[in-house]
């Protein structure tokens, strides 16, 4: 296999409704869509789902564009490779920049799976024909409005609700949701909004029978999370703190969490996501797949990784119609009665729609292995 061309397209889509976390509010998203082409004309697609701001992680859309254009792309173009590990070895000296790496690796996994005539799920070792889907709900100022939103998604069949929380919108909000829905599969996500000084407040969440509390403390911490987990009955789930299988191993050794959220973009790609899954699966630790409001390309990759056997909890891989009026792929990624089907056709199983991508592209560049040096 040899890549002769990489197309980078900055694609922007409006959200169906604004999404608020403890750190930001979004009414649209701009992600980098990647198209890679091999010498034989076969094509693969990927998505770099980095936030546009550095509030979730240090990377942004602009840093990913820079790293893909100036480093990752040139390092892989024109090189011979047969496996994804061989491909990623070409840029092993590039530190961090996991969102940028994930977009390129995703496109190459799609390409390689297509070349082998297998689905991305089969390529990864998936075992499920469908995955259970939950939804992630942003912070709402009005609790009545939040309850209406929850009811709408439960009526659509979604299996689990995740609430974003932050100081001032935490215990009492969760209390009211639990009062109205005593049997709901419910979890909360703090996006690093608290410190150990809030341990008494966080202990109050134990009374609500939550599936987990996600990343309550600092984005780069596992030490304080171990202290917190020892004080809580509710399982702590780490997200932002876990970037690799080694990070997962260390966190579990320290007792920093009882669950891990695997985001393909955060960990640098599908192969590292599978390695983290394997570490947790071998220890009997459940994992689930979080989302970055991916378009259909990245969402299809998330569906494939969720088909691995250790993904025991419903993830944030909901139908794309929850976020976008029109998806970039055909068929769109949709949930029926709370389940998303895992495609069996080669590669991602959802074909990108070139006209829609072009219509929503704000910037593009082509990297060509055969182009003369600048």
C-alpha positions in Angstrom: 0.0 0.0 0.0 1.2 3.5 -0.9 -0.5 6.8 -0.4 -0.3 9.1 -3.4 -2.7 11.8 -2.2 -4.2 13.3 0.9 -7.0 15.8 0.8 -7.8 17.9 3.9 -11.1 19.7 4.0 -12.3 21.9 6.9 -16.0 21.2 7.0 -18.5 23.2 9.1 -22.0 22.1 10.1 -24.5 23.9 12.3 -25.9 22.0 15.4 -29.6 21.3 15.7 -29.4 23.1 19.1 -26.5 24.7 21.1 -24.6 22.3 23.3 -23.2 23.6 26.6 -20.6 22.0 28.9 -18.8 23.3 32.0 -16.3 25.1 29.8 -18.0 26.2 26.5 -21.2 26.6 24.4 -21.3 25.5 20.7 -23.9 26.2 18.0 -21.8 24.7 15.1 -18.8 22.5 14.7 -15.9 22.5 12.2 -14.0 19.3 11.7 -11.3 18.2 9.3 -12.4 15.6 6.8 -9.6 13.6 5.3 -9.6 11.7 2.0 -6.6 9.4 1.3 -6.0 7.8 -2.0 -3.6 4.9 -2.8 -1.6 4.3 -5.9 -4.3 1.8 -7.1 -7.0 4.5 -6.8 -8.6 3.0 -3.7 -9.9 5.7 -1.3 -10.3 5.9 2.5 -12.0 8.5 4.6 -11.3 9.9 8.1 -12.4 12.7 10.4 -10.4 14.8 12.8 -13.0 15.8 15.3 -10.9 18.2 17.4 -12.7 21.1 19.2 -12.0 24.5 17.7 -10.9 25.8 21.2 -8.4 24.5 23.7 -10.9 23.9 26.5 -11.3 20.1 26.3 -7.7 19.4 25.3 -4.7 21.3 24.1 -5.4 20.6 20.5 -7.6 22.7 18.3 -8.8 22.5 14.7 -6.0 24.9 13.7 -3.3 22.9 15.4 -4.6 19.7 13.8 -4.6 21.4 10.3 -1.0 22.4 10.9 0.2 19.0 12.1 -1.6 17.1 9.3 -0.4 19.5 6.6 3.2 20.1 7.7 4.1 16.8 9.5 1.9 13.8 9.4 0.9 14.0 5.7 4.4 14.5 4.4 5.7 11.7 6.7 3.4 9.1 5.2 3.0 10.2 1.6 4.8 7.9 -0.9 5.8 5.4 1.8 5.2 1.6 1.4 3.2 0.0 4.2 1.1 -3.1 4.8 -0.3 -2.7 8.3 -1.5 0.3 10.3 1.4 -0.2 12.8 3.8 0.2 9.9 2.0 3.4 8.8 2.0 4.9 12.2 5.7 4.1 12.7 6.5 6.8 10.0 5.3 9.5 12.5 6.3 7.9 15.8 8.6 10.9 16.6 5.6 13.2 16.6 4.6 13.7 20.2 1.0 14.1 21.3 -1.3 15.6 18.6 -3.7 12.6 19.0 -6.7 14.2 17.3 -4.6 14.9 14.2 -3.2 11.4 14.2 -6.6 9.8 14.7 -8.0 11.5 11.6 -5.2 10.2 9.4 -5.1 6.7 10.9 -8.9 6.4 10.6 -8.7 7.2 6.9 -6.0 4.6 6.4 -7.9 1.9 8.4 -10.9 2.6 6.2 -8.6 2.3 3.1 -7.0 -1.0 4.4 -10.3 -2.6 5.4 -11.8 -1.7 1.9 -8.7 -3.2 0.2 -9.3 -6.4 2.2 -13.1 -6.4 1.5 -14.0 -6.4 5.2 -16.0 -4.1 7.4 -14.1 -1.8 9.8 -15.8 -3.7 12.6 -14.4 -7.0 11.4 -11.0 -5.4 10.8 -10.9 -4.4 14.4 -12.2 -7.7 15.8 -15.8 -6.5 16.5 -18.4 -9.1 17.6 -21.7 -7.2 17.7 -24.3 -6.6 14.9 -25.6 -3.5 16.7 -24.6 -1.3 19.6 -26.6 0.2 22.5 -26.7 4.0 22.3 -27.0 6.6 24.9 -27.2 10.4 24.6 -25.1 13.2 26.1 -27.0 16.3 27.2 -25.5 19.7 27.8 -26.0 21.9 30.8 -29.5 23.5 30.8 -30.3 26.6 32.9 -33.9 25.4 33.1 -34.4 22.0 34.7 -37.9 21.7 33.2 -36.5 22.1 29.7 -33.8 19.4 30.5 -36.6 17.0 31.6 -38.5 17.6 28.4 -35.3 16.8 26.4 -34.7 13.6 28.4 -38.3 12.5 27.8 -37.9 13.1 24.1 -34.8 11.0 23.9 -36.2 8.2 26.0 -39.3 8.1 23.8 -37.0 7.6 20.9 -35.6 4.5 22.6 -32.2 5.7 23.8 -30.9 3.4 26.6 -28.9 5.8 28.8 -28.7 9.5 29.6 -25.5 11.4 30.4 -25.8 14.8 32.0 -23.1 17.4 31.8 -22.7 19.0 35.2 -20.7 21.9 36.7 -20.6 23.9 39.9 -24.1 25.2 40.6 -25.7 22.8 38.2 -25.0 19.4 39.8 -26.6 17.8 42.8 -30.0 19.4 42.7 -30.3 18.9 39.0 -29.4 15.2 39.3 -31.8 14.8 42.2 -34.7 16.1 40.2 -33.9 14.0 37.2 -33.6 10.9 39.4 -36.9 11.8 41.1 -38.7 11.9 37.8 -36.9 8.9 36.3 -36.1 6.5 39.3 -35.1 3.6 37.0 -33.2 5.5 34.3 -29.6 4.5 33.4 -28.0 7.8 34.3 -24.4 9.1 34.5 -22.8 12.5 34.8 -19.8 14.2 33.2 -18.0 17.1 34.9 -15.3 17.8 32.3 -12.8 18.5 35.0 -14.9 21.1 36.8 -14.1 20.1 40.4 -11.2 19.6 42.7 -10.6 17.5 45.9 -12.0 20.5 47.8 -15.4 19.4 46.4 -15.2 15.9 47.7 -18.1 16.3 50.1 -20.3 17.7 47.3 -19.3 14.8 45.0 -20.1 12.3 47.7 -23.7 13.5 47.6 -24.0 12.1 44.1 -23.7 8.6 45.6 -27.3 8.7 46.6 -28.5 8.8 43.0 -27.4 5.3 41.9 -25.4 6.7 39.0 -23.6 4.4 36.5 -20.6 6.6 36.9 -19.2 10.1 37.3 -16.9 11.1 34.4 -13.7 13.1 34.8 -14.7 15.1 37.9 -11.1 16.4 38.5 -8.3 17.8 36.5 -7.9 16.8 32.8 -4.4 15.5 33.3 -4.8 13.8 36.7 -4.9 10.2 37.9 -3.5 10.7 41.5 -6.3 12.8 42.9 -8.9 10.7 41.1 -7.6 7.7 43.1 -8.2 9.6 46.3 -11.7 10.5 45.1 -12.6 7.0 44.0 -11.6 5.6 47.3 -14.1 8.0 48.9 -17.0 7.3 46.5 -19.4 4.4 46.0 -20.1 5.7 42.5 -17.6 4.5 39.9 -15.3 7.2 38.6 -14.7 7.1 34.9 -11.7 8.7 33.3 -11.8 10.4 30.0 -9.4 13.3 29.4 -6.7 11.7 31.5 -6.4 8.6 29.3 -4.4 8.9 26.1 -2.9 5.4 25.7 -3.0 1.8 26.9 -0.2 2.7 29.3 -2.3 5.5 30.8 -5.1 3.1 31.3 -2.9 0.5 33.0 -1.4 3.1 35.4 -4.9 4.5 36.3 -6.2 1.0 37.0 -3.1 0.1 39.0 -3.6 3.2 41.1 -7.4 2.6 41.6 -8.1 6.0 40.0 -11.2 4.7 38.2 -13.5 1.7 37.7 -14.6 2.6 34.2 -12.8 4.1 31.2 -14.3 6.2 28.4 -12.5 5.4 25.1 -12.6 8.2 22.5 -10.9 7.3 19.3 -9.8 10.9 18.6 -8.4 11.4 22.1 -6.2 8.4 22.1 -4.7 8.9 18.6 -6.7 6.4 16.6 -8.5 3.1 16.3 -5.5 0.8 17.0 -4.8 2.5 20.3 -8.5 2.5 21.2 -8.4 -1.3 20.7 -5.3 -1.6 22.8 -7.0 0.3 25.7 -10.0 -1.9 25.3 -7.8 -5.0 25.6 -6.1 -3.7 28.8 -9.5 -3.1 30.4 -11.2 -6.3 29.0 -8.4 -8.5 30.4 -9.0 -6.9 33.8 -12.8 -7.1 33.7 -13.1 -3.3 33.6 -16.0 -2.0 31.5 -15.4 0.6 28.8 -17.7 2.7 26.6 -17.2 5.1 23.7 -17.6 8.8 24.2 -18.2 11.2 21.4 -16.9 14.5 20.1 -20.0 15.3 18.1 -18.5 13.6 15.1 -19.9 13.9 11.6 -21.0 10.7 10.0 -17.4 9.6 9.1 -16.1 9.7 12.6 -19.4 8.5 14.0 -19.2 5.4 11.8 -15.7 4.7 13.1 -17.0 4.9 16.7 -19.8 2.4 15.8 -17.1 0.0 14.6 -15.0 0.3 17.8 -18.1 -0.1 20.0 -18.6 -3.6 18.5 -15.6 -4.9 20.4 -16.6 -7.2 23.2 -15.5 -5.1 26.2 -17.8 -2.1 25.4 -20.3 -3.2 28.0 -22.0 0.2 28.7 -24.1 2.3 26.2 -21.9 4.9 24.6 -22.5 8.4 23.3 -22.7 7.1 19.8 -26.2 8.4 19.1 -27.8 9.0 15.7 -26.3 11.9 13.9 -29.8 13.4 13.5 -29.6 14.3 17.2 -26.9 16.9 16.3 -27.1 17.6 12.6 -30.0 18.3 10.2 -28.1 16.4 7.4 -25.3 13.9 7.8 -22.3 13.8 5.4 -22.7 10.0 4.8 -25.1 7.7 3.1 -26.8 6.0 4.8 -26.8 8.4 7.8 -25.8 7.0 11.1 -29.1 6.5 12.9 -30.4 4.8 16.0 -33.6 2.7 16.0 -35.1 1.9 19.4 -31.8 3.0 21.0 -29.6 0.7 18.9 -27.2 1.6 16.1 -26.6 -1.1 13.5 -23.0 -2.1 12.8 -22.4 -2.1 9.0 -21.1 -5.3 7.4 -20.0 -3.7 4.1 -16.3 -2.9 3.4 -14.7 -0.1 5.4 -16.7 2.4 7.3 -20.0 1.1 5.8 -21.3 4.7 5.4 -20.2 6.4 2.1 -19.3 10.0 2.3 -21.4 12.3 0.0 -18.9 14.4 -2.0 -21.4 17.1 -2.9 -22.4 17.7 0.7 -18.8 17.8 1.8 -17.9 20.3 -0.9 -21.0 22.5 -0.1 -19.9 22.7 3.6 -16.1 23.0 3.1 -14.6 26.3 4.3 -10.9 25.5 3.4 -9.1 22.7 1.6 -5.6 21.6 0.6 -4.2 18.6 -1.3 -1.0 16.9 -0.5 0.4 15.0 -3.4 3.3 12.5 -3.3 4.1 13.2 -6.9 4.1 17.0 -6.6 7.5 18.7 -7.0 9.1 20.0 -3.8 8.2 23.6 -2.9 
